[in-house]
């Protein structure tokens, strides 16, 4: 949103940081002015100090802050990383700084390693920088445009990933939990091939416990990280002060440094697709993801509230789970046990029923697998939906063979019988099949979330 320069304060002789906004959109101007006013309200050693703000002779808004010389936490993680003790200290210091912001009614909304800096390279003086996305409890209207996701992929809270307009300090606690997770393991808690995949994982997927990636971590610290990363705000620590107190009370053993260059593990098991080891007559428990929409599409899916209510009701009748991601995309999870062919047909029928509620030009993709690696299944669903969008670039309108159908992987096609399947430019589409009630179970099988 702007450029930061090293400046010289003519009054004090100090070196300062001067942030100048690039005037591209009005909402950025408003956000920049808000950052200046917010910084002026807080005086804490862990928050970069406000000095002045105004407008240049070229009518460009500027903000003057103290000059913080040093590396960011992101720089440290890219290199040698931190020990467990250092990670705990940094997180506790950041939590205390966040508590000062929250006490003033200010939520940062973009806590991440790049926004934590160590002046002069000392871990004991970590500072939070860049309040460009912050907002106050007193602010009644959102400056962020409808449909804009606020935050950084991999560190945003589930509330932010869903595009909710109202978040509080517990969102910052989740983001700090993501930062602490990365410090302790050398791995991002949530990562994926696209923004949509990351958002979906933040909402649906539980990352591996930190002790599975770094056995030197105490059970108490693992429990705290898990609470900070709770999907529901009500299940997280009550406030940043509580987080800081619990971190300060820990007595962690010394350990080697763990950064991105010193990874402790891969962060997940393998997903086995239907095609790799399964045959139609095998008895298995399968999980499916139906993705509605793609971030590569022209824009978020817009459904009226009635259609959304019907979509949610149908998914619940099928024993599944549905989540809204961002401002309009949806992700549906279905699972059932039984013969592979019967379970796959059951999931395909539910996908086709839900497809009738979605505009025909919106991509809908279904993937399925046997295995527990939900994160990899999410990645595949995203990539399959994106592939349909690319297909539409070359075949548009009614000429597209799969228009109004469900994009599927070839592995699913091999497990279907009695469905109308067409081949597109780069994939398969199911357009119709045997009719069934949405809540009709798999013959002789069990279903569930």
VENFENQUI-V936318 format. One record per helix or strand of 3 or more residues. SS is the DSSP state (2 for helix, 1 for strand). FROM is the first residue (numbers start at 0). LEN is the number of residues. Records with the same first field share a line. If there is no record, write none. Layout:
SS: FROM-LEN, FROM-LEN
//
This chain:
1: 1-7, 14-7, 49-6, 60-6, 69-3, 115-4, 125-3, 282-10, 320-5, 328-11, 363-7, 405-3, 419-4, 427-5, 445-3
2: 25-16, 72-6, 83-20, 112-3, 122-3, 157-4, 168-17, 194-10, 209-4, 218-10, 232-3, 239-10, 273-4, 304-13, 339-16, 373-21, 396-3, 409-4
//
